[in-house]
Amino acid sequence: MKNLKNKKILLIICGGVSAYKSLELIRLFKKKDAEIKTILTKNAKEFVTPLSVASLSQGKVYDDLFNVENESEMDHIALSRWADVIIVSPATANTISKLSQGSSEDLASTVILASNKPVFLVPAMNVRMWEHKSTRNNLVKLKSYGYKTIGPIIGEMACGEYGEGKMAEPTDILNEINIFLLSQSNNKKIKVLITAGPTNEYLDPVRFITNKSSGKQGYEIANSLLKRGFDTTLISGPTNLDVDNKINLIKVNTAEEMFKATQKNLPIDIAIFSAAVSDFKIIRKKENKIKKQENLTVNLEKNIDILNYVSNHNFMRPKLVIGFAAETQDLDRNAIMKLTNKNCDWIIANDVSKKDRGFNSDYNEVTIHYKDKKKTKEVLSFKKKSEISEEIVDRIVAQIN
Ligand code: PMT
């Protein structure tokens, strides 16, 4: 596990009977030469002492007494930027609930809210609390923000009950973090390009033909790729969305500009085409604003198909080409046709005839069709686009490793 050497781990210990297991976790991380800083919540101090945590971690222990007045080295922002990864262990039902509401009432929740780093929750609680709808919903929400969970496992709990809710074993937590960091550092060398959003095809300087794409699905995929460490380039049509400044964002207007930006960024390892590129452009754009008139005939011609160009490139075809298919009928059949005709490795089909998914919604449901005949199609059921993106990127990581 050379990969953990010098890695910066921010461990947040919350108040629960399994807090003592986090001491073992610290010991394991230290054995692998990781750097550890710890935050103890007010309740955690009822279960473990700051002194035992400090001596095991050989690092600073922060708590709610630490505030802007008495801090000498780091504020909550610097602390969240310092970490390579944040682990909340044990993550109690109360902490999970607070995090899902975006609370910033103590140092632990403020650091997480201010962080753009991978967050791992290690839940530990009574089985009934774990199974409660409220906890389930809170976790669904946190997962949609890209938070990961490790455990819980099934076993006997401190309260005497038996079931799911027991904190994962420290060795398993260490392994999962190691695997994550390993794939993150491998992914740094992998260049991914993703197109997103609509394109605008101008009739005159102020009028254009466009579509309902918001860019949300593509931007979420770019965010998920960045979190896994990929060298990410996002070529985006006009949207109102922001991305992390570590993503190489190239803003374009027209399909032609999107094509040129894509061409300029070749070669790449993986290409994902989620943009809703206009199939047509205006043959002769007017230089001045078109005057009001009774009738107007606009002549259109076919735009270049960016996906087709890239997937058929004779010497710069990416190792993995993923297209999207926006369909209003015969979803599977049309998607499979696009998979073949556009020479994709995967095609991700979504139904764009419904209001609650597809274009300009925060939600989606997709089916992934693979060129590889050994793989069967997979449905990623109706959920937030951010979760769909995480699941797509999980599959990308699995495929390239
Ligand atoms: O942006 P959102 O509001 O979040 O909505 C997401 C989405 C519905 C736009 C997205 O999930 C999606 O389906 N994107 C593809 C939209 C589309 O144009 O699909 P298509 O079936 O017409 O095109 C097939 C594929 O060819 C797509 O990968 C498309 O990017 C690509 N293409 C199409 C035409 C063209 N000239 N160049 C292309 O690269």
Boltz pocket constraint, residues with backbone or C-beta under 6 A from the ligand:
constraints:
  - pocket:
      binder: B
      contacts: [[A, 195], [A, 196], [A, 197], [A, 198], [A, 212], [A, 213], [A, 214], [A, 215], [A, 216], [A, 217], [A, 218], [A, 255], [A, 273], [A, 274], [A, 275], [A, 276], [A, 277], [A, 278], [A, 279], [A, 303], [A, 304], [A, 305], [A, 306], [A, 307], [A, 308], [A, 322], [A, 323], [A, 324], [A, 325], [A, 326], [A, 327], [A, 338], [A, 348], [A, 350], [A, 352], [A, 358], [A, 359], [A, 360], [A, 361]]
      max_distance: 6.0
